[in-house]
Amino acid sequence: MPYFYYTFGHALDPRAVEIVDLPDKVETYVYLSDGIPCASYLPPTTELSLYEEAGDMLTDFIDNPDRMLYASQRVQAVLKERGLVGTAVELLPFNLLDKRGRRVREPYVIVNPLVRVPCLDFERSKYRRYTSDPNELAEVKLLCVREEAVPDNAQLFRLGELPRLMVLRSDLLEAFQQAGLTGLAVNPAGKTIPG
């Protein structure tokens, strides 16, 4: 069965909540961009706050500028049903505080995909390399995936060539959509990724 691939995008719904304080609260947050197991760096007592200038609508996926996957219990349930928790993804609980500094009742986690898959189609993709190190990618503007390089069990993974870019497979996206999850925005592979 052929699959399609997507990257996560920004929801851009002005009514939705947003989290922007991860870099200020978690010293080693950059490990989360690389898919390094982070349970020892991010204790469950970590507090992250809703951004005051964003909306008030609490969503299943919470938008943020740091390319993190902040996920509700409903997202976690889908990931567990699909057998991804523990092997392909690490769930990192934290305390979500509302705009008044009170703990939000529903538990949220950061979903940290641990699997890296080097599958970038360099001929068809559009990307930029660092000038200081031309062997490393600075960004991918248009992602094309070499499907034959993606393992059968890879539903949610990090691009091996640029680990901060998370990729999800169409069957997982369909499972998220069938569960009616809110706040999810994706960019299809083969299309320009908005800056």
N, C-alpha and C positions, 0 to 999 in steps of 0.2 A: 504494500500500500504506500503510495507516494505521500510524503508529508510536505507541509509548507512551514516556513520558519519566520519568526518575528522577534523584534527587540522591544523592550519596554520603552514607553514614551511618557510624556507629561500629559495628565488628564486635562489640564487647562480649564477646569470648571471653577468659576469664581465662587461658587457656593461651597466648594469642598474645603476641608481642612488641609493643612500642610504642616510638615515638620522640617525645620531648617537648622536645628541646634546640635545635630550630631557631632560635627567637628569640634564644637566648644565643650561638649560633655564627655566625649570618649577620645582619649589621647591617641589610641592606636586604631582609629576608625578606618585608616587607609588599608588595614589588613582585610577589611570587609570588601574592598574593591578588588582584591586579588584572590578571593575564595579560600583564604586561609582559615582553618577552624578557629573560632574566636571566643568560645565559651569561657576560656580562662582570662580573656581580656575584657569581656563585657558581662559583668555580673548582673543577675536578674534584678538587682536593686537600682540599676541605672535608670535615671529619670530623663525622659525627653518630653518636651512641651509642644503643644499646638501653637503654631505661628499666629500671633495676634492679628496680623494684617490679612490673613486668609479668611475663608468662609467658615461656617459652623457645621456643615454637613459632614458627619463622620462616615467614612467609606471603608470598604473592605481592604482596598489598597490605598495607602495614604501617599499622596504626591509629595515630592521632595526634590531639591536640586542636587542631591548627592548620589543619585542613581541607586538608592537602596530599595529593597522590597519590604515595606512595613505592611504586615498582614494581620487580618483579623482571624478569629477562630474559624470562620467559614472557609477562608483560604487554607488554613492549616488542615482542615478536614479533607479538602480535595487533595492536597499534597499527600496526606496519610493514606487515603483511599487508593491512590495511584502508586503507593509503595516508594515514594521518594524520600521520606523523612529518615534521616540517619545515614543513608548511603549516598544519596545525591545532594541532599540539602541539610543544612544545620538550622535549627530553629533557636533563635536567641531571644528569650523573653526580656521585656523591659517594662518599666512603669510609664504609662502614657498619662501626662497631666493635661487637664483642660486649660483654657485661657485664664482661669482664675487660680491655677496652681493646684487644683484638686485632682486626685487620681480618677481616671476614667474607669468605669466599672468593667467593661469588656477587656480581656487580656489581648494584647498585641505582641507580635514577635517581629524580629528582623529575620527574613528568610535569606540565608547565606548559601547560594549554590556552590558546591565544593568541586564539581567535576569540570575539568577544562577539556575542550575538544578543539584541536587545531584543524579547522575546516574552512578557513577563509579562501575563497576563490580569488586569487590575486589578479587574475586577468580580467574578471568581470566586475569586481568591487571597485569602489572609489575610496581612497584612504590617504592619509597624510602621515609621513614619517617625521620623527624628531630630527631637527638639523644637527643637534649635538650627538645623536646616535642613530644613524640611518638604518640600523638593524631593528629598531623598535618603532612600533606604530604609535602615533600620537592620537589619532582618531580614525574612525571609519565613518564615512559620509554615506556610503551606499553598500549594504552588505549583500553579497552573494555567497551562498553556502555550497561547498562541495559535498553533496548529499551522501556520496559513497564513503566519506570520511566520518560520518556521524554514526556512532553505535546505535543499535536497535533500541536500547533502553534509555537513551539520552532524550528526556522530555524537557528538561530545564538544565541549562549548562552555561558555562562561561566560554566565550570565544578564546581559544588557546592563544591566538596571536595578540589579543587585547582583552585580558581577563575582566576588566571592569565592564565590558559589554556583555550583558546577559541575554541569552537566546532561549526562546521557548518554542516548542513544537506545536503544530496545529491541533493535535488531539488533546493536549493539555489546555490550550486556549479554549477549545470547545467545552471541555469539562468546567472551566472557570465560567464560561458564558452560560452553560446549562444550570449552574448553581446560582445564577443571578447575581454574581459578585459585582460590586460597585467600585468605581475609581480606577478601573483597569484601562490603560491606554497602551496600544501597541503600534509598532511600525512594521509593515511587511517587508521581508527581505526582497531585494530587487528594486526597492523604492528609496529615494533620498531620505535619510534620517534627519528630521528637523533639528536645527542647532539649538 
